Amino acid sequence: MTHDYLIIGAGPAGLQLAALLERDGQDYVVLEAGPAPGTFFTVYPRHRRLISINKVHTGSADPEFNLRADWNSLLTDDPALRFTRYSKRYFPHADDLVRYLADFAVGLRVEYDTAVSRVAVSDGLFRVTTAAKTWEARRVVVATGVSQLSVPDIDGVELAERYDTVSVDPEDFTDQRVLIVGKGNSGFETADALVENAAVIHVAGPHSVKLAWQSHYVGHLRAVNNNFLDTYQLKSQNAVLDGTIQKISRRPEGGYRVEFLYARTVESVRILEYDRIILCTGFRFDASLFDGTCRPELAVDDRFPAQTAAFESVNVPGLYFAGTLTQQRDFTKSTNGFIHGFRYGVRALHHILHSRHGNRPWPAERLDATPEAITDAVITRINRTSALWQQFAVLADVVTITGQTAWYHEEVPVAYFQDGGLGSPPVAFVVTLEYGPDHDTVDPFDISVPRIAENDPMAAHGASYLHPVIRAYRDGRIVAEHHLAENLENHWNLPTVHQQPLAVFLKGIL
């Protein structure tokens, strides 16, 4: 039997796409190597506290708005399958997510304990080999996540322990000197877990620590994991080292000798000594499943598959990607690497697949092509949408104008629109939520930094905090741009501040 869609991986992204295909009566099957969905989260994070927030109480009864503060739910019309029913904790336990994914998977066509050993293409069809059989499909969607530990090229790196296997019992590190390689959340998660037991902890990497509250990229160091910074700056025997490890070797008396080159000094290599060294250097895509007939090109130091704006391999037609793998499209800029971001990316992929292979255009609502009607639609959406809120600058609502008719398309990848994914409308308005271009270059808590006045429409174009941006396209080219003023509580619906200036902008274009 040849399936229309074969999904590899029953993590959150694979389940999200499966649920959408199941709802529409599409032909698909999911192959999962583990005995249940969400196998990754049975191991990671190692210390079992998620950094994806779970804000149960928002003061709103709007389920779309509430998804802004619910970073773990998948998209469904079933209110019982909201993650907020599974945990009340703001940073939940990973086991709660495993339990949630198991319930979400009920009724979906998933083959468990079915590890894929090879993917090939022959005669225009994909052939996916497992231990029991070879599956055939017209299209394959890879939703495996970044399943392979990324190991840096360091002489002697094999002597270090790894994040995926190192002990998580702090007692095992009592009175030891520990070097943690990697300045991401896994590195600081590990450091935080050891501060009560280890004698000395150094966290090292070639670049300075990037804080999520400044960059607005949630993959950078989060506050929930950064207590270690306090122990460093207040001189508690711990330190953050900027530089590169040249070599790791064993000491005759036990432990390890590290040759370290600091990033901002002119001194020669410094010799540092440790009892334990732990690699917390992130993960990468495992491309070993693909043979030479369909091996995807890689990007970002070979950590991710290279993709088009339609989440398709740049060199293998019919090979698509879903979930955290799609962060190649917005690496360190937006949220495709996380459930609260890629759930919308998967829904966009679902629309793209329908459009390409099912002759079904992107869903759209018809509007009167008047400034007033379009203003009302835009203002309503930006004050409740979670997709544009989470996938800032990446997803957009697009209003296309043909003659006297306007069509409102929700949650379109900006790059997909720019590549002609919605055709060639004579006029289009692309609505995004965005931070200012220099938002990540200043300390957000520094009151001496000049700020744009809240609710000031005349200064809205200089806003640095998240705010709506509307770009007008004519014949595929940007001809004008309008910013809505910042608002402390993100209420962009004040008549003279937001609505009227937007209507005037639209009228000028139309």
C-alpha positions in Angstrom: 0.0 0.0 0.0 1.3 3.5 -0.9 0.4 6.1 1.7 -0.1 9.8 0.8 1.9 10.8 3.9 4.3 9.0 6.1 5.4 10.8 9.3 8.5 9.8 11.1 8.3 10.5 14.8 5.4 10.7 17.2 6.6 13.6 19.2 4.5 16.8 19.6 5.0 17.8 15.9 4.3 14.4 14.5 1.1 14.1 16.6 0.0 17.7 15.7 0.3 16.9 11.9 -1.4 13.5 12.4 -4.3 15.1 14.2 -4.9 17.6 11.4 -4.7 14.9 8.7 -7.0 12.6 10.8 -9.5 15.4 11.1 -9.6 15.9 7.4 -9.8 12.1 6.6 -6.4 12.1 4.9 -4.3 8.9 4.3 -1.3 8.9 6.6 0.7 6.8 9.1 3.1 7.7 11.8 6.2 5.6 12.6 7.6 5.9 16.1 10.7 4.2 17.3 9.6 4.2 21.0 6.9 2.3 22.8 4.8 5.5 23.2 4.5 9.0 22.0 6.9 11.8 23.2 9.8 9.5 23.9 12.3 12.4 23.9 10.5 13.9 26.9 10.9 10.7 29.0 14.6 11.6 29.1 14.8 15.3 28.6 15.3 17.7 30.2 17.5 15.5 32.4 16.4 17.3 35.6 12.7 17.0 34.5 11.6 20.6 34.8 10.3 22.1 31.5 11.1 25.7 30.6 7.9 26.0 28.5 5.5 28.0 30.6 2.1 26.8 31.7 0.1 29.9 32.8 -3.3 28.5 33.9 -4.9 31.8 35.0 -4.9 34.6 32.4 -8.2 36.4 33.3 -9.5 35.5 29.9 -12.0 32.9 28.7 -10.8 33.1 25.1 -9.0 29.8 24.3 -7.1 31.4 21.4 -5.8 34.2 23.6 -4.9 31.8 26.4 -2.6 29.9 24.1 -0.3 32.9 24.4 0.6 31.7 27.9 0.2 28.0 27.3 3.3 26.8 25.7 2.7 23.0 25.8 -0.8 22.4 24.3 -1.1 21.2 20.8 -3.8 22.6 18.6 -7.2 20.9 19.0 -10.9 21.8 19.3 -11.2 19.5 22.3 -11.0 21.5 25.5 -10.1 18.4 27.5 -6.8 18.3 25.6 -5.4 21.6 26.9 -2.2 21.1 28.8 -3.4 23.4 31.6 -5.7 20.5 32.7 -2.6 18.3 33.2 -0.6 20.6 35.5 -1.0 23.8 37.5 2.7 24.4 37.7 4.1 27.4 35.8 7.2 25.3 34.8 5.7 21.8 34.7 7.3 18.4 35.2 8.3 16.7 32.0 6.3 13.6 33.0 3.1 15.7 32.7 3.9 16.4 29.1 4.5 12.7 28.4 1.1 11.9 29.9 -0.5 14.7 27.9 1.0 13.5 24.6 -0.2 9.9 25.3 -3.8 11.1 25.6 -3.5 13.4 22.6 -2.3 10.4 20.5 -5.4 8.3 21.2 -7.2 7.6 17.9 -4.3 8.6 15.7 -2.7 6.1 13.3 0.7 5.6 15.0 2.9 2.5 14.7 5.0 2.2 17.9 8.2 0.3 18.4 8.8 0.9 14.7 12.3 2.3 14.2 13.2 3.6 10.8 16.6 2.3 9.5 16.6 3.6 6.0 14.8 6.1 3.8 15.2 5.9 0.0 13.5 7.2 -3.1 12.7 5.0 -6.1 10.5 5.7 -9.1 9.2 8.9 -7.5 8.1 7.1 -4.3 9.7 7.1 -0.8 10.5 3.7 0.6 11.0 3.7 4.4 12.5 0.5 5.9 11.8 -0.7 9.4 12.6 -4.1 11.0 9.2 -5.6 10.1 8.5 -4.1 6.6 9.2 -1.5 4.1 6.6 1.3 3.9 5.9 3.2 0.7 4.7 6.8 0.6 4.3 9.7 -1.9 5.5 12.2 0.7 7.5 11.9 3.9 7.4 14.3 6.8 10.3 14.1 9.2 9.3 15.0 12.8 12.2 13.4 14.7 13.5 16.5 16.3 17.2 17.0 17.0 17.9 13.6 18.4 21.7 13.4 18.2 24.0 15.1 20.7 26.2 17.7 19.1 29.8 16.9 20.1 32.4 19.7 19.6 35.6 19.1 17.8 38.0 19.1 20.8 41.1 17.0 21.2 40.3 14.5 24.0 36.6 15.3 24.0 35.8 11.5 24.3 37.0 11.8 27.9 34.1 14.1 28.9 30.7 12.9 30.1 27.6 13.7 28.1 24.4 15.5 29.0 22.4 12.6 27.8 24.0 10.0 30.1 25.7 11.9 33.0 24.3 11.2 36.5 21.6 13.5 37.7 22.2 12.8 41.3 24.0 15.8 42.8 25.5 13.6 45.5 27.8 12.1 42.9 29.5 15.5 42.5 30.1 16.3 46.2 33.3 18.3 46.7 34.3 18.0 43.1 35.6 20.5 40.6 33.3 20.4 37.5 33.6 21.9 34.1 30.4 22.2 32.1 30.9 22.8 28.3 28.1 24.7 26.8 26.2 27.9 27.8 22.7 27.0 26.8 19.8 26.0 29.0 21.0 22.4 29.3 24.4 23.6 30.6 22.9 26.0 33.2 20.2 23.5 34.1 23.0 21.1 35.0 25.0 23.7 36.8 22.0 24.8 38.9 21.5 21.2 39.9 25.0 20.9 41.2 25.5 24.1 43.1 24.7 22.6 46.5 27.2 19.8 46.2 30.1 20.6 43.8 33.1 22.5 45.2 33.7 24.5 42.0 31.7 24.7 38.8 32.9 26.4 35.6 30.5 26.8 32.7 32.5 27.4 29.5 31.9 28.3 25.8 33.3 30.4 23.0 30.6 33.1 23.2 29.1 35.3 25.9 25.9 34.2 27.6 22.8 35.3 25.8 19.8 36.0 28.0 16.3 35.3 26.7 14.9 38.3 28.4 17.1 40.5 26.2 17.2 38.6 22.9 13.5 37.5 23.1 14.6 34.1 21.8 13.4 31.6 24.3 16.2 29.1 23.4 18.7 31.5 25.0 19.3 31.3 28.7 16.1 31.5 30.6 15.7 33.0 34.1 14.5 29.7 35.5 17.9 28.2 34.8 20.2 31.2 35.6 20.5 31.1 39.3 24.1 30.0 38.6 24.9 33.5 37.3 24.2 34.8 40.8 26.7 32.4 42.4 29.3 33.6 39.9 28.9 37.3 40.2 28.7 37.1 44.0 31.9 35.1 44.2 30.7 31.7 45.4 33.6 29.7 43.7 31.7 29.3 40.5 32.5 31.0 37.2 31.5 31.5 33.6 34.4 31.2 31.1 34.4 32.8 27.7 36.9 31.0 25.4 37.7 27.7 23.7 39.0 24.4 25.0 42.1 23.4 23.1 42.6 19.9 24.7 41.4 17.6 27.4 43.8 15.0 28.9 43.9 12.7 31.9 46.0 13.6 35.0 48.1 10.8 36.4 46.7 11.4 39.8 43.1 11.4 38.6 40.8 13.9 37.0 41.4 16.0 33.9 43.7 18.7 32.6 42.2 21.2 30.3 44.1 23.6 28.0 41.8 26.7 27.8 42.2 29.8 25.7 40.3 32.8 27.0 38.4 34.9 24.4 39.3 38.4 25.7 42.9 38.1 26.9 46.3 38.1 25.3 47.7 35.5 27.6 48.8 32.1 26.4 46.8 28.9 27.0 45.7 28.6 30.7 45.8 25.1 32.3 42.7 24.3 34.4 42.1 21.1 36.3 38.8 19.3 37.0 37.4 16.1 38.5 34.5 15.9 36.0 33.8 17.4 32.6 30.3 17.4 31.2 29.3 18.2 27.6 26.0 20.2 27.3 26.5 21.3 23.8 23.1 20.9 22.3 21.6 18.5 19.7 21.6 18.1 15.9 19.5 16.4 13.2 20.4 12.8 12.5 20.7 12.4 8.7 22.1 8.9 8.8 18.6 7.4 7.9 18.7 8.8 4.4 20.6 7.0 1.7 22.2 8.7 -1.3 18.9 8.8 -3.3 17.4 11.3 -0.9 20.0 12.6 1.6 18.8 16.2 2.5 21.2 19.1 2.4 22.1 20.4 5.8 22.4 24.0 7.2 23.5 25.9 10.3 26.8 24.0 10.8 25.1 20.8 9.6 22.7 20.8 12.6 19.5 21.1 10.7 18.1 20.1 7.3 18.0 23.0 4.8 14.4 23.9 3.9 12.4 26.0 1.6 9.7 28.4 2.8 7.3 25.5 2.5 9.3 23.4 5.0 10.4 21.1 2.2 14.0 19.9 1.6 15.8 22.2 -0.7 17.1 19.2 -2.7 14.6 16.3 -2.2 11.1 17.0 -3.5 8.4 15.6 -1.4 10.6 15.4 1.8 9.1 17.8 4.4 10.0 18.6 8.0 7.9 19.5 11.0 8.6 20.6 14.5 11.9 21.7 16.0 13.7 20.8 12.8 12.0 23.8 11.1 13.9 26.2 13.3 16.4 26.3 10.5 14.1 28.8 9.0 14.3 31.2 11.9 17.3 30.0 13.9 17.7 32.0 17.2 15.2 34.5 15.9 11.7 33.1 16.6 10.0 30.1 18.1 9.9 27.2 15.5 12.2 25.2 17.8 9.6 24.9 20.5 6.0 23.5 20.9 4.4 26.9 21.3 5.9 28.0 18.0 6.0 24.9 15.8 2.4 23.9 16.5 1.5 26.8 14.3 4.2 25.9 11.8 2.8 22.4 11.6 -0.7 23.9 10.9 0.8 26.1 8.2 2.6 23.0 6.7 -0.8 21.2 6.7 -2.3 24.1 4.7 0.7 24.0 2.3 0.3 20.2 1.8 -3.4 20.6 1.1 -2.7 23.4 -1.4 0.0 21.6 -3.2 -1.3 18.0 -3.2 -5.0 18.4 -2.5 -5.9 21.3 -4.7 -7.3 23.2 -1.7 -6.4 26.9 -1.3 -5.3 28.4 1.9 -8.4 29.0 4.1 -9.6 32.6 3.9 -12.6 34.7 5.0 -14.1 37.1 2.5 -14.2 40.8 3.5 -15.4 44.0 1.9 -12.3 45.7 0.3 -12.8 48.8 2.4 -10.4 50.4 4.9 -13.0 50.1 7.6 -13.7 46.4 7.1 -10.0 45.5 6.9 -9.2 47.6 9.9 -11.9 45.9 12.0 -10.6 42.5 11.0 -7.0 43.2 11.7 -7.6 44.9 15.0 -9.8 42.0 16.1 -7.2 39.4 15.2 -4.1 41.1 16.6 -5.7 41.5 20.0 -6.3 37.7 20.4 -4.1 35.7 18.1 -1.6 33.4 19.7 0.1 32.3 16.4 1.3 35.8 15.4 2.2 36.4 19.1 4.3 33.3 19.4 5.8 33.3 15.8 6.7 36.9 15.8 8.0 38.2 12.4 7.6 34.6 11.0 3.9 34.1 10.6 1.5 36.7 9.3 -2.1 37.3 8.6 -2.4 38.3 4.9 -5.2 40.3 3.4 -5.2 40.0 -0.4 -7.2 42.4 -2.6 -8.5 41.6 -6.0 -10.9 44.1 -7.5 -13.6 44.9 -4.9 -13.0 41.7 -2.9 -10.7 41.2 0.0 -9.7 37.8 1.5 -8.3 37.4 5.0 -5.8 34.5 5.3 -4.6 33.6 8.8 -1.1 32.4 9.9 0.8 32.3 6.6 4.6 32.0 6.8 5.9 35.4 5.6 8.6 33.7 3.5 5.9 31.4 1.9 3.8 34.4 0.9 6.9 36.2 -0.5 7.7 33.1 -2.5 4.2 33.3 -4.2 2.5 30.8 -2.0 -0.8 32.7 -2.1 -0.5 33.5 -5.8 0.1 37.0 -7.2 -2.5 39.3 -5.7 -2.3 42.9 -7.1 -2.5 44.3 -3.5 -1.8 42.6 -0.2 -1.4 43.6 3.4 0.9 41.5 5.5 0.2 41.7 9.3 2.8 40.6 11.8 3.8 41.1 15.4 7.4 42.2 15.7 10.0 43.6 18.0 12.0 46.6 16.9 15.2 45.9 14.8 17.5 46.7 17.7 15.5 45.1 20.5 18.2 42.6 21.5 21.1 45.2 21.7 20.1 47.0 24.9 19.4 46.0 28.5 15.6 45.9 28.7 15.8 46.9 32.4 18.0 49.9 31.8 15.8 52.9 32.4 18.4 55.3 31.0 17.8 53.9 27.5 15.5 56.2 25.6 12.0 54.6 25.2 9.2 55.2 22.7 6.2 56.7 24.5 3.4 54.2 25.0 0.3 54.8 22.8 2.1 57.4 20.7 1.1 56.7 17.1 3.5 59.3 15.8 6.5 57.4 17.2 5.2 53.9 16.6 7.7 53.2 13.9 10.5 53.4 16.5 9.0 50.9 18.9 11.3 48.3 20.3 8.8 46.1 22.1 6.4 43.7 20.5 3.9 45.5 18.4 1.8 45.1 15.1 3.4 45.9 11.8 1.4 46.1 8.6 3.2 46.1 5.2 1.5 46.9 2.0 2.5 44.9 -1.1 1.7 45.9 -4.7 2.6 43.3 -7.4 4.8 41.4 -5.0 6.8 44.4 -3.7 6.6 46.3 -0.4 5.4 49.8 -1.1 4.5 51.1 2.4 4.8 50.1 6.1 2.7 51.0 9.1 3.5 50.4 12.8 0.9 50.4 15.6 1.9 52.0 18.8 3.2 50.0 21.7 0.9 49.2 24.6 1.9 48.0 28.0 -0.8 45.3 28.1 -0.7 44.6 24.4 -4.2 46.1 23.8 -4.0 47.5 20.3 -7.6 48.7 20.0 -7.6 52.4 21.1 -9.7 54.3 18.5 -7.5 57.3 18.0 -4.2 55.5 18.7 -4.5 52.3 16.8 -7.7 52.0 14.7 -7.9 55.4 13.0 -4.2 55.6 12.0 -4.5 52.1 10.5 -7.6 53.0 8.6 -5.9 56.1 7.2 -2.9 54.0 6.1 -5.1 51.4 4.4 -7.1 54.0 2.7 -4.0 55.6 1.3 -3.0 52.3 -0.3 -6.5 51.3 -1.5 
